[in-house]
Amino acid sequence: MKNSEKYTRGYFMPPVKCMKWTEKEYIDKPPMWCSVDLRDGNQALIIPMSLEEKLEFFKKLVEIGFKEIEIGFPAASETEYEFCRTLIEQNMIPDDVRIQVLTQSREHIIKKTFEAIDGAKNAVVHLYNSTSVAQREQVFRKSKQEIIDIAVTGAKLCSEYKQKSKGNIIFEYSPESFTGTEPEFALEICNAVIDIWQPTAEDKVIINLPVTVEMSMPHVYAQQVEYMCDNLNCRENVIVSLHPHNDRGCAVADSEMGLLAGADRIEGTCFGNGERTGNVDIVTLAMNMYSQGVDPQLDFSDMPSLVEIYERVTRMKVYERTPYAGSLVFAAFSGSHQDAIAKGMKWREEKDPEHWNVPYLPIDPKDVGREYDGDVIRINSQSGKGGIGFLLQKQYGYSLPKKMAEDFGYAVKSVSDHKHAELMPNEIYDIFRERYMNKTEPCDITETHYVQNKDGSITAKITAMMKPSGEIKIYEANGNGRLDAVANAVKDALGIQFTLETYEEHALDRHTTSEAVSYVSIVYGGKTYWGAGRHSDIIVSSVRALVSAINNIER
């Protein structure tokens, strides 16, 4: 990059120190939210939404809990006008929801805007004009006073049309390109508009401070916001709103710091759709609050449904790593991460703590409609035994002994490595069954009988079939328990020596409660072999596990 010298900082600092916001640690209450998906978001789409798509998305935004929704620029096109009229005439706007419409400071546009909202019970008329140095000098070629005159003229016209209108209409003004405007001038023009509208406690106005183009670090924007909040006329009757764009990738930080600086309201879009790099992502912003115990007053408990509608009607894609909403944001592939999550979840089951504090999971995935099975633990060649065992237990109910989980983990990772692919839960279960479960070749015990001896030992008589010959013979041996007796009989049948090292069993707690699973390991030739057995009879399942382990011996 050889041309950095042609750039310079395009923002302006306030004339006084504005740092009170730095004394606040976190946002302790939600702002007023305004979705601009149907206006700012829609105008940024390659293929704008159809009327039917807009209506569907509007319903979803209402369902989520937005009480203010900017629906368009009705004087800009017939499609925008028709959408506004459809919502009103078909009575699709709940009584507690306020639609918002955008207008330039030109009389014929303001007139058309008021015609569009005729009959609306609650509406925001959003007036704007550009105020930055670049816009004043290059686009409008007007003085500061001439720019103020544009805003004041629009404000007066809005007041005149409001007198002739029915319904509850409030006003909003934006010094568009605020971040490239001198704070003193932004304050002057906003106060001029406020003086025209004369807000009261019952009839407040909104002053919106847009990050039309992100031009600074977030702490600079916070100081600009604090300066405005400290000096606006009738501040107690003014709702200070923020509308950050994401040119520097800091829209969420701009919003959070701006709220600390005194702002009351946020305009943004779901998943940050908008011109250039987009608007502030309200989902991320709201969920950040939620993750620290603050109810954002928006309901994202069915995130997959919102993602599906959004992707379908906007033809945009929610990136897999988008905070809280992406398909991979809760996924752990790393073995150490998976192990920590699995242990954290076990700790929660044991302790039942009041607050969520699981390693690597900032929120409970279930709170946004995601599942632990397949969403959190994802298996590939980087995965570890803890994660693989966690998935097998949660999805299918198998709690493997620690050493068996290690053996199984290596097997799964090897398959994933050779496939160069992620393995789905059903594939992992298939590997488990094929490697360990109820294996009957080359040795199969088809029948067992037990006798309790006077000395407390057990005699086991087994009927064993050997493949591929299919030869069936009966063997008998003593042991200190049923499984030990069967193991000794098998040693005689096969003519080998091994040590029965591990035996564990449990009831299956998923899919069925009537079956048990047993795990057995044996040591043969200095190497450990594992087997598993499943049956409604725990003795049968243990014998099957033993036979499976024996059949895994490399001979």
C-alpha positions in Angstrom: 0.0 0.0 0.0 1.8 3.0 -1.3 -0.8 5.8 -1.3 -1.7 6.2 2.4 -0.6 9.8 2.3 -3.6 10.7 0.2 -5.9 9.9 3.1 -6.5 11.8 6.3 -8.9 11.7 9.2 -12.3 13.0 8.1 -14.0 13.4 11.5 -14.2 16.2 13.9 -13.8 16.1 17.7 -16.2 17.9 20.0 -14.9 21.3 21.2 -14.9 20.1 24.8 -13.9 17.0 26.6 -16.8 14.4 26.5 -15.6 11.3 28.4 -18.3 10.6 31.0 -19.4 7.5 29.1 -16.0 5.9 29.9 -17.0 5.7 33.6 -19.8 3.2 32.7 -19.0 -0.5 32.7 -21.9 -2.0 30.7 -25.3 -1.3 29.1 -27.8 -1.9 31.9 -31.1 -1.5 29.9 -32.2 -2.0 26.3 -32.6 0.9 23.9 -35.6 1.6 21.9 -35.2 -0.5 18.7 -36.1 0.4 15.2 -35.6 -2.1 12.4 -34.7 -0.5 9.0 -34.5 -3.9 7.2 -37.4 -2.9 4.9 -35.9 0.4 3.9 -32.2 0.8 4.4 -31.7 -3.0 4.2 -34.0 -3.4 1.2 -32.4 -0.6 -0.8 -29.0 -2.4 -0.5 -30.2 -5.7 -2.1 -29.3 -6.7 -5.6 -32.9 -7.8 -6.1 -35.1 -5.8 -3.7 -37.9 -7.7 -1.9 -41.2 -8.1 -3.6 -44.4 -6.9 -1.9 -45.2 -10.4 -0.6 -41.6 -10.8 0.7 -41.8 -7.5 2.5 -45.1 -8.4 4.1 -43.7 -11.7 5.3 -40.6 -10.1 6.7 -42.7 -7.3 8.4 -44.7 -10.0 10.2 -41.5 -11.7 11.4 -40.1 -8.4 12.7 -43.3 -7.8 14.6 -43.1 -11.4 16.0 -39.5 -10.7 17.2 -40.8 -7.7 19.1 -39.8 -4.6 17.2 -42.1 -1.7 18.1 -40.7 0.6 15.5 -40.2 -0.5 11.9 -39.0 1.7 9.1 -41.0 0.5 6.1 -39.6 2.6 3.3 -39.3 5.8 1.4 -42.9 6.0 0.1 -42.4 9.0 -2.2 -39.4 7.3 -3.9 -41.3 4.6 -5.8 -44.8 3.1 -6.4 -43.6 -0.2 -4.8 -42.6 1.6 -1.6 -45.9 3.5 -1.6 -48.0 0.4 -2.2 -46.3 -1.5 0.6 -47.1 1.3 3.0 -50.7 1.5 1.9 -51.1 -2.3 2.0 -50.0 -2.4 5.6 -52.4 0.3 6.6 -55.4 -0.7 4.5 -55.2 -4.4 5.4 -54.9 -3.4 9.1 -51.6 -5.4 9.4 -49.9 -3.0 11.9 -50.5 -3.9 15.6 -51.6 -1.1 17.8 -48.4 -1.1 19.7 -46.2 -0.9 16.6 -45.1 2.3 14.9 -44.2 2.4 11.2 -41.5 4.8 10.1 -41.2 6.5 6.7 -38.3 8.5 5.3 -38.5 11.8 3.5 -36.2 14.4 2.1 -36.7 18.1 2.9 -38.7 18.8 -0.2 -42.4 19.8 -0.2 -43.7 17.4 -2.9 -41.9 14.5 -1.2 -43.2 15.5 2.2 -46.7 15.8 0.8 -46.5 12.3 -0.8 -45.1 10.9 2.4 -48.1 12.1 4.5 -50.5 10.8 1.9 -48.8 7.4 2.2 -49.3 7.2 6.0 -52.9 8.4 5.9 -54.9 6.2 8.2 -51.9 4.8 10.2 -52.5 4.9 14.0 -48.9 5.4 14.8 -46.1 6.7 12.6 -42.7 8.3 12.6 -42.0 10.8 9.8 -38.2 10.8 9.4 -36.8 14.0 7.8 -33.2 14.2 6.8 -30.7 16.3 4.9 -26.9 16.0 4.5 -24.7 18.2 6.7 -21.1 17.0 6.3 -18.3 19.1 4.9 -17.9 16.9 1.9 -21.7 17.0 1.1 -21.9 20.8 1.7 -18.9 21.6 -0.5 -19.1 18.9 -3.2 -22.7 17.9 -3.6 -24.9 20.9 -2.6 -22.3 23.6 -2.8 -24.1 25.5 -0.1 -23.1 27.4 3.0 -23.9 26.2 6.5 -26.8 28.6 6.7 -28.2 27.3 3.5 -28.0 23.8 4.8 -29.8 24.8 8.0 -32.5 26.5 5.9 -33.2 23.2 4.1 -33.7 21.4 7.4 -35.8 24.2 8.9 -38.0 24.4 5.8 -38.6 20.7 5.9 -39.4 20.8 9.7 -41.9 23.5 9.1 -43.6 21.7 6.3 -43.8 18.5 8.4 -45.5 20.5 11.2 -48.0 21.9 8.7 -48.9 18.5 7.2 -49.2 17.0 10.7 -51.9 19.5 11.6 -54.0 18.2 8.8 -53.4 14.5 9.6 -55.0 12.0 11.8 -53.2 9.5 13.9 -50.3 9.7 16.3 -47.4 11.1 14.3 -44.0 11.9 15.8 -41.0 13.4 14.0 -37.4 12.3 13.5 -34.6 14.4 12.1 -31.2 13.1 10.9 -28.2 15.3 10.1 -27.2 12.8 7.4 -23.4 12.2 7.2 -23.2 13.3 10.9 -19.8 11.6 11.3 -18.3 13.9 8.7 -19.9 17.0 10.2 -18.4 19.4 12.7 -20.1 18.6 16.1 -20.9 22.3 16.7 -22.6 22.6 13.3 -24.5 19.3 13.8 -25.7 20.7 17.2 -26.7 24.0 15.6 -28.8 22.4 12.8 -30.5 19.9 15.2 -31.4 22.6 17.7 -32.9 24.7 14.8 -35.1 21.7 13.9 -36.0 21.1 17.6 -37.0 24.7 18.0 -39.4 24.4 15.1 -41.0 21.2 16.4 -41.1 22.2 20.1 -41.2 18.8 21.6 -43.0 18.0 24.9 -43.1 15.1 27.3 -46.3 13.9 25.5 -45.0 14.6 22.0 -41.2 13.9 21.9 -39.1 14.1 18.8 -36.2 11.9 17.7 -32.8 13.2 16.8 -30.9 10.6 14.9 -27.1 10.7 14.7 -26.2 8.4 11.8 -22.8 6.9 11.1 -23.6 7.3 7.5 -20.0 6.5 6.7 -17.8 5.1 9.6 -14.9 7.5 9.8 -13.4 7.0 13.3 -12.7 4.6 16.1 -15.8 4.0 18.2 -14.6 6.1 21.2 -14.6 9.2 18.9 -18.2 8.6 17.9 -19.1 8.1 21.6 -17.6 11.6 22.4 -19.6 13.1 19.5 -22.8 11.5 20.8 -22.1 12.6 24.4 -21.5 16.2 23.2 -24.9 16.2 21.4 -26.7 14.6 24.3 -25.3 17.2 26.7 -26.2 20.2 24.5 -29.4 19.5 22.6 -32.3 21.8 23.3 -35.2 20.2 25.3 -33.1 17.2 25.9 -35.6 15.7 28.3 -38.1 15.6 25.4 -35.7 14.4 22.8 -35.0 10.8 22.0 -31.4 10.5 20.8 -31.1 7.8 18.2 -28.1 6.1 16.5 -27.9 4.7 13.0 -24.4 3.2 12.6 -23.0 1.8 9.4 -20.1 -0.6 9.4 -17.5 0.7 7.0 -14.7 0.1 9.5 -16.3 -3.0 11.0 -17.1 -1.2 14.3 -20.9 -0.7 14.0 -21.7 -2.8 17.1 -19.0 -1.0 19.1 -20.2 2.4 17.9 -23.7 1.5 19.1 -22.6 0.1 22.4 -20.4 3.1 23.2 -23.0 5.5 21.9 -25.5 4.0 24.3 -23.1 4.5 27.1 -22.7 8.1 25.9 -26.4 8.8 26.4 -28.3 7.6 23.3 -31.8 6.1 23.8 -32.5 4.4 20.5 -30.9 2.2 17.8 -31.7 1.9 14.2 -30.3 -1.2 12.5 -31.0 -4.4 10.6 -31.1 -8.1 11.3 -27.6 -9.5 10.5 -26.3 -6.1 9.5 -27.7 -6.0 5.9 -27.3 -2.5 4.4 -25.3 -0.4 1.9 -21.6 -1.0 1.5 -20.5 -3.0 4.6 -24.0 -2.8 6.1 -25.8 -1.4 9.1 -25.3 -2.3 12.7 -26.4 -5.9 13.3 -29.2 -5.6 15.8 -29.1 -9.4 16.5 -25.5 -9.2 17.7 -26.1 -6.0 19.6 -29.2 -7.4 21.4 -27.6 -10.7 22.1 -24.6 -9.1 23.6 -26.9 -7.5 26.1 -28.7 -10.8 26.7 -25.4 -12.6 27.3 -24.7 -10.3 30.3 -28.1 -10.7 31.9 -30.0 -7.7 30.2 -33.3 -8.5 28.5 -33.1 -6.8 25.1 -36.9 -6.9 24.7 -36.4 -8.7 21.4 -37.1 -12.4 21.0 -34.4 -14.4 19.1 -35.3 -17.7 20.7 -36.0 -19.2 17.2 -32.8 -18.0 15.5 -32.9 -20.7 12.8 -36.4 -19.5 11.7 -35.2 -15.9 11.4 -32.2 -16.9 9.4 -34.3 -19.0 7.0 -36.7 -16.1 6.3 -33.9 -13.5 6.0 -31.9 -15.6 3.6 -34.9 -16.4 1.5 -36.4 -12.9 1.1 -33.1 -11.0 0.9 -31.2 -13.6 -1.1 -28.3 -12.8 1.2 -26.4 -15.3 3.3 -25.8 -15.3 7.1 -22.1 -16.0 7.3 -21.3 -19.2 9.2 -19.3 -17.2 11.8 -21.9 -14.4 12.3 -22.2 -14.0 16.1 -25.0 -15.9 17.7 -26.7 -16.8 14.4 -24.1 -18.4 12.1 -24.3 -22.2 11.6 -20.8 -22.7 13.2 -20.8 -20.1 16.0 -21.3 -22.7 18.7 -19.4 -25.5 17.0 -16.2 -26.8 18.5 -13.9 -29.0 16.4 -10.8 -28.7 18.5 -10.3 -31.6 20.9 -9.4 -29.4 23.9 -12.4 -27.1 23.3 -14.7 -30.1 23.0 -13.3 -31.6 26.2 -13.8 -28.4 28.1 -17.4 -28.0 26.9 -18.2 -31.6 27.8 -16.8 -31.2 31.3 -18.5 -27.8 31.7 -21.9 -29.3 30.7 -21.3 -32.2 33.2 -20.4 -29.7 35.9 -23.7 -27.8 35.2 -25.6 -31.1 35.6 -23.9 -31.8 38.9 -24.0 -28.3 40.4 -27.1 -26.7 38.8 -25.7 -23.2 39.0 -27.8 -20.1 38.7 -25.8 -18.4 36.0 -24.4 -19.8 32.7 -20.7 -20.2 32.6 -19.7 -23.0 30.2 -16.2 -22.8 28.6 -16.3 -21.5 25.0 -20.1 -21.0 25.0 -20.9 -17.4 25.8 -24.6 -18.3 25.9 -26.7 -21.4 26.1 -27.3 -22.5 22.4 -30.8 -23.7 23.4 -31.7 -20.1 24.1 -31.6 -19.3 20.4 -33.1 -22.5 19.2 -29.9 -24.5 18.7 -29.1 -28.0 19.9 -26.1 -29.4 21.6 -26.2 -32.5 19.5 -24.5 -31.6 16.2 -24.5 -27.9 16.8 -22.0 -27.6 19.6 -19.7 -30.7 19.2 -18.7 -31.1 15.5 -16.4 -34.0 14.6 -13.5 -34.0 12.2 -9.9 -35.0 12.3 -9.1 -32.2 14.8 -11.6 -33.5 17.4 -10.8 -35.2 20.6 -12.1 -38.1 22.7 -14.0 -35.8 25.0 -16.1 -34.3 22.3 -16.6 -37.6 20.4 -17.7 -39.2 23.7 -19.9 -36.3 24.6 -21.7 -36.5 21.3 -22.2 -40.3 21.5 -23.6 -40.0 25.0 -25.9 -37.0 24.2 -27.2 -38.4 20.9 -27.3 -42.1 21.6 -26.9 -42.6 25.3 -23.6 -44.4 25.4 -21.2 -43.4 28.2 -17.9 -44.9 27.3 -15.2 -45.8 29.8 -12.4 -43.2 29.6 -9.9 -45.5 28.0 -12.4 -46.8 25.5 -13.4 -43.2 24.6 -9.7 -42.6 23.8 -9.6 -45.7 21.6 -12.8 -44.8 19.9 -11.6 -41.2 19.4 -8.6 -42.3 17.5 -10.8 -44.5 15.3 -13.2 -41.7 14.5 -10.4 -39.2 13.8 -8.7 -41.6 11.4 -11.9 -42.0 9.4 -12.4 -38.3 9.2 -8.8 -37.7 8.3 -9.0 -40.3 5.4 -12.3 -38.9 4.2 -11.1 -35.2 4.6 -14.6 -34.5 5.9 -16.7 -33.7 8.9 -18.5 -36.7 10.3 -22.2 -36.6 11.2 -23.5 -38.1 14.4 -25.1 -41.1 12.6 -21.7 -41.8 10.9 -20.0 -41.7 14.3 -22.6 -44.1 15.7 -22.0 -46.4 12.7 -18.3 -46.5 13.4 -19.0 -47.3 17.1 -21.3 -50.2 16.2 -19.1 -51.6 13.5 -16.0 -51.4 15.7 -17.3 -52.6 19.0 -21.0 -53.7 19.2 -22.2 -57.3 19.4 -19.5 -58.7 17.1 -20.0 -62.4 16.3 -17.1 -63.3 14.0 -15.0 -65.4 14.2 -16.3 -66.4 17.6 -20.0 -66.5 18.7 -21.4 -67.7 22.0 -24.9 -68.8 21.2 -25.9 -70.2 24.6 -24.7 -70.0 28.2 -25.7 -71.8 31.5 -24.4 -71.0 35.0 -24.1 -73.0 38.1 -23.5 -71.5 41.6 -20.8 -73.6 43.3 -20.7 -74.2 47.1 -17.5 -72.2 47.4 -19.1 -69.2 45.8 -17.5 -69.6 42.4 -19.5 -69.9 39.1 -19.3 -72.6 36.5 -20.2 -71.5 33.0 -21.1 -73.9 30.3 -21.0 -72.2 26.9 -22.0 -73.2 23.4 -19.5 -71.6 21.0 -19.6 -71.5 17.2 -16.4 -70.7 15.3 -16.5 -69.2 11.8 -15.9 -69.7 9.0 -16.0 -73.5 9.7 -19.3 -73.1 11.6 -18.1 -75.8 14.1 -20.2 -75.8 17.3 -18.7 -77.1 20.6 -19.6 -76.9 24.3 -17.0 -75.7 26.8 -17.1 -75.4 30.5 -15.0 -73.4 33.0 -15.0 -72.0 36.5 -14.6 -68.4 37.5 -15.1 -65.9 40.4 -18.2 -64.6 38.6 -20.3 -65.2 35.6 -18.2 -63.1 33.2 -14.9 -64.5 34.5 -16.2 -68.0 34.1 -17.3 -67.3 30.5 -13.9 -65.7 29.8 -12.1 -68.8 31.0 -14.3 -71.1 28.9 -13.6 -68.9 25.8 -9.8 -69.2 26.5 -10.2 -73.0 26.4 -12.3 -72.8 23.2 -9.8 -70.6 21.4 -6.6 -71.9 23.0 -5.5 -68.4 23.9 -4.6 -66.5 27.0 -5.9 -63.0 27.8 -6.6 -60.9 30.8 -10.1 -59.4 31.5 -9.2 -55.9 32.5 -12.3 -53.6 32.4 -16.0 -54.2 32.8 -18.6 -51.4 33.0 -22.3 -51.3 32.3 -25.2 -48.9 32.4 -28.8 -48.6 31.3 -29.3 -46.8 28.0 -31.0 -43.4 28.8 -31.9 -42.5 25.2 -34.3 -44.2 22.8 -35.0 -47.0 25.3 -34.9 -47.6 29.0 -35.3 -51.4 28.8 -31.8 -52.2 27.5 -28.4 -52.2 29.0 -25.0 -51.7 27.4 -21.8 -53.3 28.7 -18.2 -52.4 27.9 -15.3 -54.9 28.3 -11.6 -54.6 27.7 -9.1 -57.4 27.5 -5.3 -57.5 27.3 -3.8 -59.9 24.8 -0.2 -59.9 23.7 0.4 -56.6 25.6 -2.3 -54.8 23.7 -5.8 -53.7 24.9 -8.9 -54.6 22.9 -12.4 -53.2 23.5 -15.9 -54.6 22.9 -19.5 -53.5 23.7 -22.7 -55.5 24.1 -26.3 -54.4 24.1 -29.2 -56.5 25.4 -32.2 -56.3 27.7 -30.5 -58.8 30.0 -27.3 -57.3 31.6 -25.6 -60.7 31.8 -26.2 -61.3 28.0 -24.9 -57.8 27.2 -21.8 -58.3 29.2 -21.0 -61.7 27.4 -21.6 -60.0 24.1 -19.2 -57.2 25.1 -16.6 -59.8 26.0 -17.0 -61.7 22.8 -16.8 -58.5 20.8 -13.5 -57.6 22.5 -12.2 -61.1 21.7 -13.2 -60.8 18.1 -11.3 -57.6 17.8 -8.0 -59.4 18.6 -5.6 -59.1 15.7 -4.7 -62.8 15.0 
